[in-house]
Structures are given as structure tokens and as C-alpha cells.
Amino acid sequence: MKIRDDDKIAPNLRALTIIEVLAKAGKPLTPTEINEHLQLPKPTIHRLCTTLLQQGFLTRDVDVKRLRPARRLRLISAGIMTSSRIHIARHAILRDVSEAIGETCNLSVPEENGMVYVDRVETHWPMRFQLPVGSSVPFHCTASGKLFLSTLEDVQLDKLLSTLKLEQFARNTIENVDDLKRELEATRKRGFSRDNEEFIDNLIAVSVPIIDQNQALFAALAFHAPKQRITLEQAEEHVVTLRNAADKLAAILFGEPD
């Protein structure tokens, strides 16, 4: 991957090119690895990375020598998703999914403490569970949250689980780390995640990943419904519909050049 097309990167663009390298790599990198693509003076790359760390755009990975995007940068990414053209097309896809399934459809992204809803389309049914845009839900007991956890490498997963309180929210909440790991392994094999009354009693959900240009999870597409209206087994029959929509969303977000 070559970032530089000229002999010199303008000083006011250097921080952006560091972020670009990390985004395209799709994994944490050291300043030296970043600089393999930029070829800046060694003191310059370390100074810029330190500034991005201090300002909250980057954070250190499990391997403290490596850097990855931090919350401030992820908020920018989520904000870009709400730009007019992208938002209209994205919302139209969510609406089509909601109407095809007949239930509430939502889009969420991982944050430090859980999954955050960035868009949703409500069902027309009068009985529904409302979790508005901006709501944050736990990782360990939601379909989207467990989907995100299932994509983490073992070291990353163990570190995150060591900080999570597996609080009981509903009758089927998984409160044991070993049980949760078994569920995440099953999720990996299925290729989709499910919530069997684990977050809210009488609520079930199914979620599929939206994959970015690095073949990593960028966001989760899901629908939820009361079990009085649809069983978990019936919900899983809509996975193909969700996956088709996830592919369309990925094409909008990553497949079209500006």
C-alpha cells in the first residue's frame, strides 16, 4: 500500500495520512510500521503519533507499541455515516428490511462500553421495544454485541472480557465467561449472532455483520421482536434477508469511490 504519490506530504495532511494508513491496514500498527508507507523523518512520525494519542484520536493496543483508532476517531467515522447521501440510502435499506421482516431493524457500531445505535426503523406493530438512536447496549447479552465480541482475536477478547461485568439483564443472560466464550465460538461458526431473551425478557434478536474493506466488522445489522410474535427459530429464517442488506450497506459505505 502506497500513500505517497509525491516526494513530500504537506505538513497539514500528515496526521490524516497516519489515520489513512491505519484504516487501510485494518489492524494495530507501530509508528515504524505506519512510516513504512509514509517515509517521514523518524522524529516526525513519532511526534505526530504522540499528538494523535494525546488528543484521543488513537489509543494503544494490547501490545502497547501498536496503535489503533480511539473513540474520538470512531465518532468521526459514525458521523460520516450520517451525511446526507449516505444516510438517505442507508435508511432506505433499513426500511426495506423492516418491511420485509415486519419488525424493527437497527444499525449499531461498537464503542468503548457497548454497541451504540446509529440508525433504526421501527415496526408498525403497536407492541414493540423502543431503543432510540444513540442508545448504548451491552456487549455480552445482545445479538449485535456478541457478534462484535465474536470477531475479536483471543488476546483482545480476553482483555475486554476481563473488564466487563457480565450483569444479568434478563432470564437468559449469560453470566459466566466460559459459557459466553462457547456462545461466541458458536456465533463464529454460524456467521450470525442471536439474542435469546438475554437482554430483555420476551425479546429475541438476530444480527449479521457489515464488513469493511479490510474484511473486518464495521457495524452490525439486526432486527428484534417480542417472542410472542416470532420465535428465535423463525427469526433465523430471515438471516438471508439481513445478509443481503448488509452487503448493500457495505457497498454504499465502502464500495463506491467519491
C-alpha positions as CSV (number, residue, x, y, z in Angstrom):
1,M,0.0,0.0,0.0
2,K,1.5,3.3,-1.1
3,I,0.1,6.5,0.4
4,R,2.7,8.9,-1.0
5,D,2.3,9.9,-4.7
6,D,4.7,12.9,-4.3
7,D,8.1,13.4,-2.8
8,K,6.6,15.3,0.1
9,I,3.4,15.1,2.2
10,A,2.1,18.5,3.1
11,P,2.6,19.1,6.9
12,N,-1.1,19.8,7.4
13,L,-2.0,16.4,5.9
14,R,0.5,14.2,7.7
15,A,-1.8,13.4,10.6
16,L,-4.6,12.4,8.2
17,T,-2.3,10.1,6.3
18,I,-1.4,8.3,9.5
19,I,-5.1,7.7,10.1
20,E,-5.5,6.6,6.5
21,V,-2.7,4.0,6.8
22,L,-4.3,2.6,10.0
23,A,-7.7,2.5,8.4
24,K,-6.5,0.7,5.3
25,A,-4.4,-1.8,7.4
26,G,-7.4,-2.8,9.4
27,K,-5.1,-3.8,12.4
28,P,-3.0,-2.0,15.0
29,L,0.4,-0.8,13.8
30,T,3.5,0.6,15.4
31,P,4.7,4.1,14.3
32,T,7.6,2.4,12.4
33,E,5.1,0.2,10.5
34,I,3.0,3.2,9.7
35,N,6.0,5.0,8.5
36,E,6.9,2.3,6.0
37,H,4.1,3.7,3.9
38,L,4.8,7.4,4.5
39,Q,8.6,7.6,4.8
40,L,8.6,10.6,7.0
41,P,11.5,11.5,9.3
42,K,11.6,9.3,12.3
43,P,11.1,12.1,14.8
44,T,8.2,13.4,12.8
45,I,6.2,10.2,12.7
46,H,6.7,9.7,16.5
47,R,5.7,13.3,17.3
48,L,2.6,13.0,15.2
49,C,1.6,9.7,16.7
50,T,2.1,11.1,20.2
51,T,-0.1,14.1,19.3
52,L,-2.9,11.8,18.0
53,L,-2.7,9.7,21.1
54,Q,-2.8,12.8,23.4
55,Q,-5.8,14.2,21.6
56,G,-7.8,11.0,21.7
57,F,-7.7,10.0,18.0
58,L,-5.5,7.0,18.6
59,T,-5.1,4.6,21.5
60,R,-2.6,1.9,22.4
61,D,-3.5,-1.7,21.6
62,V,-2.9,-4.8,23.9
63,D,0.6,-4.6,22.6
64,V,1.4,-1.1,23.8
65,K,3.8,-0.4,20.9
66,R,0.9,-0.7,18.5
67,L,-1.7,2.0,17.8
68,R,-5.3,1.7,16.8
69,P,-8.2,4.2,16.3
70,A,-9.7,5.5,19.6
71,R,-13.2,6.7,20.5
72,R,-12.8,10.2,19.1
73,L,-11.9,8.9,15.6
74,R,-14.7,6.3,15.7
75,L,-17.2,9.1,16.5
76,I,-16.0,10.9,13.4
77,S,-16.5,7.7,11.4
78,A,-20.0,7.3,12.8
79,G,-20.7,10.9,12.0
80,I,-19.7,10.5,8.4
81,M,-22.3,7.7,8.2
82,T,-25.0,10.3,8.9
83,S,-24.0,12.5,5.9
84,S,-27.0,13.2,3.7
85,R,-26.4,11.0,0.7
86,I,-25.2,8.0,2.7
87,H,-27.9,8.4,5.4
88,I,-30.7,8.5,2.9
89,A,-29.5,5.4,1.1
90,R,-28.7,3.6,4.3
91,H,-32.1,4.4,5.9
92,A,-33.9,3.2,2.8
93,I,-32.2,-0.2,3.1
94,L,-33.1,-0.4,6.7
95,R,-36.7,0.4,5.9
96,D,-36.9,-2.3,3.2
97,V,-35.5,-4.9,5.7
98,S,-38.0,-3.8,8.4
99,E,-40.9,-4.0,5.9
100,A,-39.8,-7.4,4.6
101,I,-39.4,-8.9,8.0
102,G,-42.2,-6.9,9.7
103,E,-40.1,-6.0,12.7
104,T,-37.8,-3.2,14.0
105,C,-34.4,-3.1,12.2
106,N,-31.4,-1.3,13.5
107,L,-27.7,-0.5,12.8
108,S,-25.1,-0.3,15.6
109,V,-21.4,0.3,15.9
110,P,-19.0,-0.8,18.7
111,E,-18.0,1.8,21.3
112,E,-15.8,1.5,24.4
113,N,-18.7,0.3,26.7
114,G,-21.1,-1.4,24.3
115,M,-22.9,-1.2,21.0
116,V,-24.4,2.2,20.0
117,Y,-27.4,2.5,17.7
118,V,-26.7,4.9,14.8
119,D,-29.9,4.2,12.8
120,R,-33.2,2.2,13.1
121,V,-36.6,1.8,11.5
122,E,-39.5,0.9,13.8
123,T,-42.0,-1.8,13.2
124,H,-45.6,-0.8,12.6
125,W,-46.8,-3.2,15.3
126,P,-48.2,-1.3,18.4
127,M,-46.3,-3.8,20.7
128,R,-42.6,-3.0,20.3
129,F,-39.4,-2.4,22.3
130,Q,-38.1,1.1,21.7
131,L,-34.3,1.6,21.9
132,P,-33.7,5.0,20.2
133,V,-30.8,6.1,18.1
134,G,-27.9,7.0,20.4
135,S,-28.8,4.2,22.9
136,S,-25.9,2.1,24.1
137,V,-26.5,-1.6,24.9
138,P,-24.1,-4.2,26.5
139,F,-21.8,-6.5,24.5
140,H,-22.4,-9.7,26.4
141,C,-26.2,-10.0,26.2
142,T,-27.2,-8.5,22.8
143,A,-27.1,-10.0,19.4
144,S,-25.0,-7.2,17.9
145,G,-22.7,-7.1,21.0
146,K,-22.0,-10.8,20.9
147,L,-21.4,-10.5,17.1
148,F,-18.7,-7.9,17.7
149,L,-17.1,-10.0,20.5
150,S,-17.0,-13.0,18.2
151,T,-14.8,-11.1,15.8
152,L,-12.1,-10.3,18.3
153,E,-8.8,-12.3,18.4
154,D,-8.3,-14.3,21.6
155,V,-5.9,-11.8,23.3
156,Q,-8.2,-8.9,22.5
157,L,-11.3,-10.8,23.7
158,D,-9.7,-11.9,27.0
159,K,-8.6,-8.4,27.7
160,L,-12.1,-7.0,27.1
161,L,-13.9,-9.7,29.0
162,S,-11.6,-9.1,32.0
163,T,-13.1,-5.6,32.1
164,L,-16.7,-6.5,31.6
165,K,-19.2,-7.1,34.3
166,L,-21.5,-9.8,33.0
167,E,-24.5,-8.3,34.6
168,Q,-27.8,-10.1,34.5
169,F,-30.4,-8.2,32.5
170,A,-32.9,-10.9,31.7
171,R,-33.8,-14.6,32.4
172,N,-31.2,-16.0,29.9
173,T,-28.3,-13.5,30.3
174,I,-25.0,-15.4,30.1
175,E,-23.1,-14.5,33.3
176,N,-20.2,-17.0,33.1
177,V,-17.2,-16.2,31.0
178,D,-16.6,-19.7,29.8
179,D,-20.3,-20.0,28.8
180,L,-20.0,-16.7,26.9
181,K,-16.9,-17.9,25.1
182,R,-18.7,-21.1,24.0
183,E,-21.6,-18.9,22.7
184,L,-19.1,-16.7,20.8
185,E,-17.5,-19.7,19.2
186,A,-20.9,-20.9,18.0
187,T,-21.6,-17.4,16.7
188,R,-18.4,-17.6,14.6
189,K,-19.4,-20.9,13.1
190,R,-22.9,-19.7,12.3
191,G,-21.8,-16.4,10.8
192,F,-24.5,-14.5,12.7
193,S,-25.5,-13.8,16.3
194,R,-28.7,-14.1,18.2
195,D,-30.2,-12.9,21.5
196,N,-32.5,-15.4,23.1
197,E,-34.1,-13.2,25.8
198,E,-30.7,-12.3,27.2
199,F,-31.1,-8.5,27.3
200,I,-34.8,-8.1,27.8
201,D,-37.3,-10.8,28.8
202,N,-39.5,-11.8,25.9
203,L,-37.3,-10.1,23.3
204,I,-35.3,-12.0,20.7
205,A,-32.9,-10.7,18.1
206,V,-30.7,-11.7,15.2
207,S,-27.7,-9.8,13.9
208,V,-25.2,-10.1,10.9
209,P,-22.0,-8.2,10.3
210,I,-21.4,-5.3,7.9
211,I,-17.9,-6.0,6.6
212,D,-15.5,-3.2,5.7
213,Q,-12.8,-3.1,3.0
214,N,-10.4,-5.0,5.3
215,Q,-12.9,-7.8,5.8
216,A,-13.5,-6.7,9.4
217,L,-16.7,-5.9,11.2
218,F,-17.6,-2.2,10.8
219,A,-21.1,-2.3,12.1
220,A,-23.9,-4.8,13.0
221,L,-27.3,-5.0,11.3
222,A,-30.0,-6.6,13.4
223,F,-33.7,-6.9,14.0
224,H,-35.5,-7.6,17.2
225,A,-39.1,-8.6,18.1
226,P,-41.2,-9.9,21.0
227,K,-41.2,-13.7,21.2
228,Q,-45.0,-13.6,21.3
229,R,-44.9,-12.6,17.7
230,I,-41.9,-14.6,16.4
231,T,-39.8,-17.4,17.7
232,L,-36.0,-17.4,17.6
233,E,-36.1,-20.2,15.0
234,Q,-38.4,-18.2,12.8
235,A,-36.2,-15.1,13.3
236,E,-33.2,-17.1,12.0
237,E,-35.1,-17.7,8.7
238,H,-34.6,-14.0,8.0
239,V,-30.7,-14.2,8.1
240,V,-30.5,-14.2,4.3
241,T,-32.5,-11.0,4.1
242,L,-30.2,-9.4,6.7
243,R,-27.1,-10.6,4.9
244,N,-28.3,-9.2,1.5
245,A,-29.0,-5.9,3.2
246,A,-25.6,-5.9,4.9
247,D,-23.9,-6.4,1.5
248,K,-25.8,-3.4,0.1
249,L,-24.9,-1.3,3.1
250,A,-21.2,-2.3,2.7
251,A,-21.3,-1.3,-0.9
252,I,-22.7,2.2,0.0
253,L,-20.1,2.7,2.7
254,F,-17.0,1.2,1.1
255,G,-17.6,0.2,-2.4
256,E,-18.3,3.5,-4.2
257,P,-15.5,5.9,-4.9
258,D,-16.1,9.6,-4.2
